[in-house]
Amino acid sequence: MTGGVPENAPASTALILGDETAEIARVVVEAAPEAEKIPAAERVYAYVKAAILDRVYPGGELLTEGELATAVGVSRTPVREALLRLEESGLVKLYPKKGALVLPVLPQEIDDVLEARELIETHAAAKVWPRRKQLIEALSRRVDEMRAHRRSGDAKSFLEADRAFHEAIVGAAGNLILAKLYNSLRDRQVRMGVPGIEMQPARMDKSITAHQEMIDALGGNSVKRFRELVVAHIDTAATDLRGTR
């Protein structure tokens, strides 16, 4: 398969995934004996999703059921189930009897993802305000991780710490449906964001500053200020992402 994963390539090419599949992906990556206890469709989903987010399977790549079944060591039935979930997430487009096309990132997708992020995150910012004190410690740990990844130059891990920061806020709002939707939005943004961060690592410094300002605002007394910082941060992300296209 052109641009695909070689037969002997380890699954360690994967990014750390969101909460829904992180543990599944870890088991698959480490090839632990416990992997066989995980449903086959979940293993395929974690494997393919990780490869797409890490751009091992780039936009425009056609994935076939047979090749994926061989790569993960399962039959074609769980592959079909996994690909249906990936299509629902907006990562692939299924073509009967041909396979699944990895969807390229388009300018309109950037606009749509960032607009949806803003709606969810500003809603969450208001909802968590009464419980903001409990969030400060958790968010501060994430910013510490971002600083450490900046020092080591690890753009992928930096983006995952960034993602975890925002997921903590959305999760604390208590709406499981919005949290799940938000997780899928960040999956899609991972593919958009890694190239720009790698080309312009100074963006990490700007991002760290913005996240620290949000934490400082949580320690203050203005929810309006906190929401304004959330919107400003997303607007900056949108500008940066458009600049890499």
Secondary structure, DSSP 4 states (H G I P E B T S, - for coil): -TTS--TT--GGGPPP--TTTHHHHHHHHHT-GGGGGS-HHHHHHHHHHHHHHTTSS-TTPEE-HHHHHHHHT--HHHHHHHHHHHHHTTSEEEETTTEEEEPPP-HHHHHHHHHHHHHHHHHHHHHHGGGHHHHHHHHHHHHHHHHHHHHHT-HHHHHHHHHHHHHHHHHHTT-HHHHHHHHHHHHHHHHHHHHHHHH-THHHHHHHHHHHHHHHHHTSS-HHHHHHHHHHHHHHHHHHHHHT-
